[in-house]
Amino acid sequence: MELYKLSIFDNGFHYQKHHKARHEVAIMDMSNWEFYVLSTDLINERLGDGRSVGLGRLRGLAEPVGYAELKGKLTDLVCQLRYQDSTGAVQRNVSS
């Protein structure tokens, strides 16, 4: 059973490197974000029919990337998925 309709899952987490007062948090500063890019096939394979995923589990499935690397990571994964679709090859580690 397919749990997700999209082929790629991208989740971003905002974190503040130093504890600051709420009014000082720079949410638009992209250096305070980390992104996890995975194929939904990998999520379905590893998490089954789970409906939610926490940061700890994401960190176990993929390495975080910064905003500057996000486009390249997404492009690489799209290319891997297209290759997999065109050849019928199964690639287990499409998150790296």
LOBA-638156 format. One record per atom (N, C-alpha, C): residue number from 1; atom name; y, x negated, z negated. Coordinates in nm, 4 decimals, padded with zeros to 6 digits. Layout:
# LOBA-638156
@num NUM atome CA c2 Y c1 X c3 Z
...
***
This chain:
# LOBA-638156
@num 1 atome N c2 -00.1181 c1 -00.0841 c3 00.0000
@num 1 atome CA c2 00.0000 c1 00.0000 c3 00.0000
@num 1 atome C c2 00.1240 c1 -00.0883 c3 00.0000
@num 2 atome N c2 00.2142 c1 -00.0643 c3 00.0908
@num 2 atome CA c2 00.3372 c1 -00.1418 c3 00.0987
@num 2 atome C c2 00.4378 c1 -00.0853 c3 -00.0002
@num 3 atome N c2 00.4862 c1 -00.1718 c3 -00.0888
@num 3 atome CA c2 00.5772 c1 -00.1256 c3 -00.1933
@num 3 atome C c2 00.7228 c1 -00.1331 c3 -00.1517
@num 4 atome N c2 00.7563 c1 -00.2249 c3 -00.0632
@num 4 atome CA c2 00.8947 c1 -00.2442 c3 -00.0222
@num 4 atome C c2 00.9041 c1 -00.2295 c3 00.1286
@num 5 atome N c2 01.0138 c1 -00.1753 c3 00.1766
@num 5 atome CA c2 01.0313 c1 -00.1569 c3 00.3202
@num 5 atome C c2 01.0956 c1 -00.2787 c3 00.3861
@num 6 atome N c2 01.1635 c1 -00.3593 c3 00.3100
@num 6 atome CA c2 01.2285 c1 -00.4783 c3 00.3640
@num 6 atome C c2 01.1334 c1 -00.5964 c3 00.3603
@num 7 atome N c2 01.1574 c1 -00.6940 c3 00.4471
@num 7 atome CA c2 01.0715 c1 -00.8125 c3 00.4523
@num 7 atome C c2 01.1179 c1 -00.9221 c3 00.3586
@num 8 atome N c2 01.2451 c1 -00.9158 c3 00.3188
@num 8 atome CA c2 01.3027 c1 -01.0225 c3 00.2359
@num 8 atome C c2 01.3691 c1 -00.9613 c3 00.1131
@num 9 atome N c2 01.3489 c1 -01.0261 c3 00.0009
@num 9 atome CA c2 01.4081 c1 -00.9860 c3 -00.1257
@num 9 atome C c2 01.5026 c1 -01.0989 c3 -00.1670
@num 10 atome N c2 01.6275 c1 -01.0644 c3 -00.1916
@num 10 atome CA c2 01.7275 c1 -01.1621 c3 -00.2352
@num 10 atome C c2 01.7947 c1 -01.1061 c3 -00.3590
@num 11 atome N c2 01.7827 c1 -01.1762 c3 -00.4688
@num 11 atome CA c2 01.8429 c1 -01.1301 c3 -00.5917
@num 11 atome C c2 01.9363 c1 -01.2381 c3 -00.6434
@num 12 atome N c2 02.0556 c1 -01.1980 c3 -00.6791
@num 12 atome CA c2 02.1535 c1 -01.2924 c3 -00.7315
@num 12 atome C c2 02.1794 c1 -01.2671 c3 -00.8785
@num 13 atome N c2 02.1954 c1 -01.3739 c3 -00.9535
@num 13 atome CA c2 02.2274 c1 -01.3645 c3 -01.0946
@num 13 atome C c2 02.3552 c1 -01.4411 c3 -01.1224
@num 14 atome N c2 02.4457 c1 -01.3740 c3 -01.1921
@num 14 atome CA c2 02.5693 c1 -01.4399 c3 -01.2336
@num 14 atome C c2 02.5462 c1 -01.4995 c3 -01.3721
@num 15 atome N c2 02.5879 c1 -01.6197 c3 -01.3885
@num 15 atome CA c2 02.5807 c1 -01.6834 c3 -01.5191
@num 15 atome C c2 02.7069 c1 -01.7653 c3 -01.5385
@num 16 atome N c2 02.7491 c1 -01.7799 c3 -01.6591
@num 16 atome CA c2 02.8666 c1 -01.8594 c3 -01.6899
@num 16 atome C c2 02.8194 c1 -01.9892 c3 -01.7512
@num 17 atome N c2 02.8620 c1 -02.1000 c3 -01.6955
@num 17 atome CA c2 02.8158 c1 -02.2305 c3 -01.7418
@num 17 atome C c2 02.8590 c1 -02.2578 c3 -01.8856
@num 18 atome N c2 02.9717 c1 -02.2072 c3 -01.9238
@num 18 atome CA c2 03.0217 c1 -02.2233 c3 -02.0597
@num 18 atome C c2 03.0527 c1 -02.0843 c3 -02.1135
@num 19 atome N c2 03.0229 c1 -02.0646 c3 -02.2392
@num 19 atome CA c2 03.0509 c1 -01.9333 c3 -02.2977
@num 19 atome C c2 03.2017 c1 -01.9120 c3 -02.3009
@num 20 atome N c2 03.2429 c1 -01.8012 c3 -02.2435
@num 20 atome CA c2 03.3852 c1 -01.7689 c3 -02.2384
@num 20 atome C c2 03.4051 c1 -01.6252 c3 -02.2829
@num 21 atome N c2 03.5269 c1 -01.5950 c3 -02.3177
@num 21 atome CA c2 03.5598 c1 -01.4566 c3 -02.3500
@num 21 atome C c2 03.5423 c1 -01.3719 c3 -02.2242
@num 22 atome N c2 03.5138 c1 -01.2476 c3 -02.2434
@num 22 atome CA c2 03.4846 c1 -01.1585 c3 -02.1307
@num 22 atome C c2 03.5955 c1 -01.1583 c3 -02.0263
@num 23 atome N c2 03.7203 c1 -01.1646 c3 -02.0664
@num 23 atome CA c2 03.8314 c1 -01.1623 c3 -01.9713
@num 23 atome C c2 03.8455 c1 -01.2939 c3 -01.8947
@num 24 atome N c2 03.7743 c1 -01.3994 c3 -01.9362
@num 24 atome CA c2 03.7810 c1 -01.5283 c3 -01.8689
@num 24 atome C c2 03.6645 c1 -01.5516 c3 -01.7717
@num 25 atome N c2 03.5707 c1 -01.4597 c3 -01.7651
@num 25 atome CA c2 03.4544 c1 -01.4763 c3 -01.6776
@num 25 atome C c2 03.4991 c1 -01.4664 c3 -01.5325
@num 26 atome N c2 03.4615 c1 -01.5658 c3 -01.4543
@num 26 atome CA c2 03.5037 c1 -01.5730 c3 -01.3136
@num 26 atome C c2 03.3902 c1 -01.5233 c3 -01.2248
@num 27 atome N c2 03.3769 c1 -01.3926 c3 -01.2143
@num 27 atome CA c2 03.2656 c1 -01.3356 c3 -01.1386
@num 27 atome C c2 03.2742 c1 -01.3673 c3 -00.9896
@num 28 atome N c2 03.3916 c1 -01.3896 c3 -00.9378
@num 28 atome CA c2 03.4079 c1 -01.4215 c3 -00.7958
@num 28 atome C c2 03.3905 c1 -01.5707 c3 -00.7661
@num 29 atome N c2 03.3748 c1 -01.6510 c3 -00.8687
@num 29 atome CA c2 03.3485 c1 -01.7936 c3 -00.8498
@num 29 atome C c2 03.2009 c1 -01.8088 c3 -00.8160
@num 30 atome N c2 03.1697 c1 -01.8360 c3 -00.6913
@num 30 atome CA c2 03.0315 c1 -01.8374 c3 -00.6454
@num 30 atome C c2 02.9493 c1 -01.9517 c3 -00.7049
@num 31 atome N c2 03.0145 c1 -02.0495 c3 -00.7662
@num 31 atome CA c2 02.9379 c1 -02.1553 c3 -00.8321
@num 31 atome C c2 02.8718 c1 -02.1051 c3 -00.9604
@num 32 atome N c2 02.9091 c1 -01.9853 c3 -01.0050
@num 32 atome CA c2 02.8492 c1 -01.9244 c3 -01.1233
@num 32 atome C c2 02.7320 c1 -01.8323 c3 -01.0881
@num 33 atome N c2 02.6847 c1 -01.8387 c3 -00.9663
@num 33 atome CA c2 02.5746 c1 -01.7529 c3 -00.9210
@num 33 atome C c2 02.4559 c1 -01.8375 c3 -00.8779
@num 34 atome N c2 02.3359 c1 -01.7830 c3 -00.8981
@num 34 atome CA c2 02.2157 c1 -01.8424 c3 -00.8405
@num 34 atome C c2 02.1390 c1 -01.7296 c3 -00.7726
@num 35 atome N c2 02.0752 c1 -01.7631 c3 -00.6601
@num 35 atome CA c2 02.0079 c1 -01.6645 c3 -00.5770
@num 35 atome C c2 01.8612 c1 -01.7014 c3 -00.5619
@num 36 atome N c2 01.7786 c1 -01.5994 c3 -00.5590
@num 36 atome CA c2 01.6344 c1 -01.6146 c3 -00.5403
@num 36 atome C c2 01.5955 c1 -01.5384 c3 -00.4145
@num 37 atome N c2 01.5413 c1 -01.6089 c3 -00.3166
@num 37 atome CA c2 01.5061 c1 -01.5506 c3 -00.1872
@num 37 atome C c2 01.3548 c1 -01.5585 c3 -00.1722
@num 38 atome N c2 01.2915 c1 -01.4419 c3 -00.1548
@num 38 atome CA c2 01.1460 c1 -01.4355 c3 -00.1412
@num 38 atome C c2 01.1091 c1 -01.3333 c3 -00.0360
@num 39 atome N c2 00.9910 c1 -01.3498 c3 00.0194
@num 39 atome CA c2 00.9394 c1 -01.2457 c3 00.1080
@num 39 atome C c2 00.8823 c1 -01.1346 c3 00.0211
@num 40 atome N c2 00.8923 c1 -01.0121 c3 00.0676
@num 40 atome CA c2 00.8346 c1 -00.9012 c3 -00.0075
@num 40 atome C c2 00.6816 c1 -00.9104 c3 -00.0084
@num 41 atome N c2 00.6229 c1 -00.9751 c3 00.0934
@num 41 atome CA c2 00.4776 c1 -00.9967 c3 00.0920
@num 41 atome C c2 00.4375 c1 -01.0788 c3 -00.0300
@num 42 atome N c2 00.5156 c1 -01.1831 c3 -00.0589
@num 42 atome CA c2 00.4864 c1 -01.2672 c3 -00.1749
@num 42 atome C c2 00.5041 c1 -01.1871 c3 -00.3035
@num 43 atome N c2 00.6075 c1 -01.1065 c3 -00.3112
@num 43 atome CA c2 00.6304 c1 -01.0241 c3 -00.4305
@num 43 atome C c2 00.5147 c1 -00.9270 c3 -00.4492
@num 44 atome N c2 00.4755 c1 -00.8586 c3 -00.3420
@num 44 atome CA c2 00.3644 c1 -00.7638 c3 -00.3515
@num 44 atome C c2 00.2354 c1 -00.8336 c3 -00.3924
@num 45 atome N c2 00.2124 c1 -00.9523 c3 -00.3373
@num 45 atome CA c2 00.0907 c1 -01.0275 c3 -00.3680
@num 45 atome C c2 00.0871 c1 -01.0705 c3 -00.5137
@num 46 atome N c2 00.1990 c1 -01.1195 c3 -00.5642
@num 46 atome CA c2 00.2019 c1 -01.1750 c3 -00.7002
@num 46 atome C c2 00.2276 c1 -01.0707 c3 -00.8083
@num 47 atome N c2 00.3052 c1 -00.9663 c3 -00.7758
@num 47 atome CA c2 00.3455 c1 -00.8696 c3 -00.8785
@num 47 atome C c2 00.2766 c1 -00.7350 c3 -00.8662
@num 48 atome N c2 00.2039 c1 -00.7137 c3 -00.7571
@num 48 atome CA c2 00.1340 c1 -00.5869 c3 -00.7406
@num 48 atome C c2 00.2288 c1 -00.4696 c3 -00.7339
@num 49 atome N c2 00.1956 c1 -00.3667 c3 -00.8070
@num 49 atome CA c2 00.2766 c1 -00.2449 c3 -00.7995
@num 49 atome C c2 00.3837 c1 -00.2380 c3 -00.9071
@num 50 atome N c2 00.4203 c1 -00.3533 c3 -00.9631
@num 50 atome CA c2 00.5284 c1 -00.3565 c3 -01.0609
@num 50 atome C c2 00.6586 c1 -00.3094 c3 -00.9986
@num 51 atome N c2 00.7338 c1 -00.2351 c3 -01.0714
@num 51 atome CA c2 00.8577 c1 -00.1780 c3 -01.0180
@num 51 atome C c2 00.9819 c1 -00.2581 c3 -01.0541
@num 52 atome N c2 00.9666 c1 -00.3568 c3 -01.1396
@num 52 atome CA c2 01.0824 c1 -00.4376 c3 -01.1757
@num 52 atome C c2 01.0379 c1 -00.5823 c3 -01.1920
@num 53 atome N c2 01.1344 c1 -00.6692 c3 -01.1822
@num 53 atome CA c2 01.1057 c1 -00.8120 c3 -01.1976
@num 53 atome C c2 01.2212 c1 -00.8750 c3 -01.2739
@num 54 atome N c2 01.1875 c1 -00.9575 c3 -01.3706
@num 54 atome CA c2 01.2886 c1 -01.0240 c3 -01.4507
@num 54 atome C c2 01.3177 c1 -01.1643 c3 -01.4001
@num 55 atome N c2 01.4197 c1 -01.2240 c3 -01.4556
@num 55 atome CA c2 01.4614 c1 -01.3571 c3 -01.4137
@num 55 atome C c2 01.3512 c1 -01.4606 c3 -01.4362
@num 56 atome N c2 01.2818 c1 -01.4526 c3 -01.5473
@num 56 atome CA c2 01.1752 c1 -01.5485 c3 -01.5746
@num 56 atome C c2 01.0666 c1 -01.5448 c3 -01.4693
@num 57 atome N c2 01.0288 c1 -01.4265 c3 -01.4281
@num 57 atome CA c2 00.9247 c1 -01.4132 c3 -01.3259
@num 57 atome C c2 00.9756 c1 -01.4610 c3 -01.1901
@num 58 atome N c2 01.1010 c1 -01.4301 c3 -01.1565
@num 58 atome CA c2 01.1585 c1 -01.4793 c3 -01.0310
@num 58 atome C c2 01.1579 c1 -01.6307 c3 -01.0274
@num 59 atome N c2 01.1938 c1 -01.6916 c3 -01.1393
@num 59 atome CA c2 01.1949 c1 -01.8385 c3 -01.1456
@num 59 atome C c2 01.0559 c1 -01.8965 c3 -01.1256
@num 60 atome N c2 00.9527 c1 -01.8199 c3 -01.1589
@num 60 atome CA c2 00.8165 c1 -01.8647 c3 -01.1353
@num 60 atome C c2 00.7734 c1 -01.8508 c3 -00.9900
@num 61 atome N c2 00.8460 c1 -01.7709 c3 -00.9128
@num 61 atome CA c2 00.8099 c1 -01.7466 c3 -00.7735
@num 61 atome C c2 00.8946 c1 -01.8242 c3 -00.6739
@num 62 atome N c2 01.0164 c1 -01.8585 c3 -00.7117
@num 62 atome CA c2 01.1070 c1 -01.9248 c3 -00.6173
@num 62 atome C c2 01.2061 c1 -02.0121 c3 -00.6925
@num 63 atome N c2 01.2540 c1 -02.1130 c3 -00.6240
@num 63 atome CA c2 01.3590 c1 -02.1989 c3 -00.6780
@num 63 atome C c2 01.4936 c1 -02.1326 c3 -00.6517
@num 64 atome N c2 01.5862 c1 -02.1406 c3 -00.7463
@num 64 atome CA c2 01.7183 c1 -02.0829 c3 -00.7209
@num 64 atome C c2 01.7951 c1 -02.1655 c3 -00.6180
@num 65 atome N c2 01.8786 c1 -02.0972 c3 -00.5420
@num 65 atome CA c2 01.9690 c1 -02.1653 c3 -00.4494
@num 65 atome C c2 02.1098 c1 -02.1187 c3 -00.4805
@num 66 atome N c2 02.2049 c1 -02.2043 c3 -00.4526
@num 66 atome CA c2 02.3445 c1 -02.1698 c3 -00.4700
@num 66 atome C c2 02.3963 c1 -02.0928 c3 -00.3495
@num 67 atome N c2 02.5162 c1 -02.0430 c3 -00.3620
@num 67 atome CA c2 02.5761 c1 -01.9643 c3 -00.2545
@num 67 atome C c2 02.5853 c1 -02.0446 c3 -00.1245
@num 68 atome N c2 02.6174 c1 -02.1723 c3 -00.1352
@num 68 atome CA c2 02.6325 c1 -02.2556 c3 -00.0157
@num 68 atome C c2 02.5006 c1 -02.2699 c3 00.0604
@num 69 atome N c2 02.3877 c1 -02.2635 c3 -00.0108
@num 69 atome CA c2 02.2566 c1 -02.2777 c3 00.0525
@num 69 atome C c2 02.1929 c1 -02.1437 c3 00.0904
@num 70 atome N c2 02.2541 c1 -02.0335 c3 00.0504
@num 70 atome CA c2 02.1930 c1 -01.9018 c3 00.0669
@num 70 atome C c2 02.1677 c1 -01.8654 c3 00.2131
@num 71 atome N c2 02.2650 c1 -01.8860 c3 00.2994
@num 71 atome CA c2 02.2480 c1 -01.8509 c3 00.4407
@num 71 atome C c2 02.1330 c1 -01.9296 c3 00.5030
@num 72 atome N c2 02.1258 c1 -02.0588 c3 00.4747
@num 72 atome CA c2 02.0185 c1 -02.1411 c3 00.5279
@num 72 atome C c2 01.8820 c1 -02.0971 c3 00.4775
@num 73 atome N c2 01.8729 c1 -02.0623 c3 00.3506
@num 73 atome CA c2 01.7467 c1 -02.0170 c3 00.2924
@num 73 atome C c2 01.7017 c1 -01.8861 c3 00.3565
@num 74 atome N c2 01.7960 c1 -01.7927 c3 00.3744
@num 74 atome CA c2 01.7630 c1 -01.6659 c3 00.4392
@num 74 atome C c2 01.7200 c1 -01.6877 c3 00.5839
@num 75 atome N c2 01.7916 c1 -01.7736 c3 00.6549
@num 75 atome CA c2 01.7575 c1 -01.8038 c3 00.7951
@num 75 atome C c2 01.6186 c1 -01.8651 c3 00.8050
@num 76 atome N c2 01.5877 c1 -01.9597 c3 00.7171
@num 76 atome CA c2 01.4556 c1 -02.0229 c3 00.7175
@num 76 atome C c2 01.3451 c1 -01.9198 c3 00.6942
@num 77 atome N c2 01.3669 c1 -01.8301 c3 00.5993
@num 77 atome CA c2 01.2650 c1 -01.7307 c3 00.5686
@num 77 atome C c2 01.2478 c1 -01.6319 c3 00.6838
@num 78 atome N c2 01.3581 c1 -01.5904 c3 00.7454
@num 78 atome CA c2 01.3485 c1 -01.5013 c3 00.8619
@num 78 atome C c2 01.2687 c1 -01.5692 c3 00.9730
@num 79 atome N c2 01.2951 c1 -01.6964 c3 00.9994
@num 79 atome CA c2 01.2213 c1 -01.7700 c3 01.1030
@num 79 atome C c2 01.0730 c1 -01.7787 c3 01.0685
@num 80 atome N c2 01.0405 c1 -01.8056 c3 00.9430
@num 80 atome CA c2 00.9005 c1 -01.8124 c3 00.9012
@num 80 atome C c2 00.8317 c1 -01.6773 c3 00.9203
@num 81 atome N c2 00.8995 c1 -01.5691 c3 00.8844
@num 81 atome CA c2 00.8405 c1 -01.4359 c3 00.8978
@num 81 atome C c2 00.8232 c1 -01.3978 c3 01.0443
@num 82 atome N c2 00.9196 c1 -01.4338 c3 01.1281
@num 82 atome CA c2 00.9068 c1 -01.4061 c3 01.2718
@num 82 atome C c2 00.7900 c1 -01.4847 c3 01.3313
@num 83 atome N c2 00.7758 c1 -01.6099 c3 01.2918
@num 83 atome CA c2 00.6645 c1 -01.6916 c3 01.3406
@num 83 atome C c2 00.5319 c1 -01.6292 c3 01.2960
@num 84 atome N c2 00.5267 c1 -01.5896 c3 01.1701
@num 84 atome CA c2 00.4059 c1 -01.5274 c3 01.1163
@num 84 atome C c2 00.3730 c1 -01.3998 c3 01.1938
@num 85 atome N c2 00.4722 c1 -01.3183 c3 01.2231
@num 85 atome CA c2 00.4495 c1 -01.1943 c3 01.2980
@num 85 atome C c2 00.4032 c1 -01.2223 c3 01.4403
@num 86 atome N c2 00.4593 c1 -01.3266 c3 01.5025
@num 86 atome CA c2 00.4264 c1 -01.3536 c3 01.6424
@num 86 atome C c2 00.2891 c1 -01.4188 c3 01.6599
@num 87 atome N c2 00.2441 c1 -01.4919 c3 01.5588
@num 87 atome CA c2 00.1163 c1 -01.5621 c3 01.5715
@num 87 atome C c2 00.0037 c1 -01.4953 c3 01.4946
@num 88 atome N c2 00.0410 c1 -01.4069 c3 01.4039
@num 88 atome CA c2 -00.0595 c1 -01.3463 c3 01.3182
@num 88 atome C c2 -00.1063 c1 -01.4393 c3 01.2088
@num 89 atome N c2 -00.0435 c1 -01.5576 c3 01.2009
@num 89 atome CA c2 -00.0789 c1 -01.6557 c3 01.0981
@num 89 atome C c2 -00.0338 c1 -01.6053 c3 00.9613
@num 90 atome N c2 -00.1082 c1 -01.6389 c3 00.8632
@num 90 atome CA c2 -00.0732 c1 -01.6013 c3 00.7262
@num 90 atome C c2 -00.0201 c1 -01.7249 c3 00.6572
@num 91 atome N c2 00.1041 c1 -01.7154 c3 00.6110
@num 91 atome CA c2 00.1622 c1 -01.8249 c3 00.5357
@num 91 atome C c2 00.1804 c1 -01.7772 c3 00.3929
@num 92 atome N c2 00.1156 c1 -01.8436 c3 00.3016
@num 92 atome CA c2 00.1173 c1 -01.7986 c3 00.1623
@num 92 atome C c2 00.2466 c1 -01.8325 c3 00.0904
@num 93 atome N c2 00.3067 c1 -01.9449 c3 00.1215
@num 93 atome CA c2 00.4227 c1 -01.9892 c3 00.0453
@num 93 atome C c2 00.5486 c1 -01.9747 c3 00.1284
@num 94 atome N c2 00.5887 c1 -01.8531 c3 00.1576
@num 94 atome CA c2 00.7065 c1 -01.8333 c3 00.2394
@num 94 atome C c2 00.8353 c1 -01.8340 c3 00.1576
@num 95 atome N c2 00.8259 c1 -01.8560 c3 00.0285
@num 95 atome CA c2 00.9470 c1 -01.8590 c3 -00.0516
@num 95 atome C c2 01.0068 c1 -01.9981 c3 -00.0612
@num 96 atome N c2 00.9320 c1 -02.1014 c3 -00.0234
@num 96 atome CA c2 00.9846 c1 -02.2374 c3 -00.0388
@num 96 atome C c2 01.0573 c1 -02.2840 c3 00.0847
***
